Amino acid sequence: LKSTQRLDSILSDLLDIAKVNERKLDHIKIDFDSTIKEILNSFANFPGFESVKIQWKIEQQKDFYSDDKLLYSIIQNLIENGIKYRDPEKAQCVLDIHIVTDTRKT
């Protein structure tokens, strides 16, 4: 069962990568705060969500542009992993999200 679940996860990841490679990326202004709030709302009924204290801090010097769907997916996956792989023995786990953007041009 574990091998099947691991294989299913790998295939899902490969499909996600293929989708990213096939589509044109958009570069729009990202609102990290609303993105995180939206993602957290989507986890309201996720097993273990209630036992994780999630806090975030955003240090943003200027506007940040990226592909909103790809960035959403990345942040969602990181939060999901934090919830999924928490220590169930602890009464309350803390997931700290710290986003820092800088002013360097790329």
KANORHU-V486676 format. One line per field, one symbol per residue. psi: psi as a letter, one per 20 degrees, with the letter a starting at -180 (. if undefined). A space follows every 10 residues. Layout:
psi=???
This chain:
psi=gggggggggg ggghgggggg hhqppqnrpp ngghgggggh hijhjppihi jpopqqppoo hrqpprohgg hggggggggg hhghkroihq gpqpoppopp qrjqp.
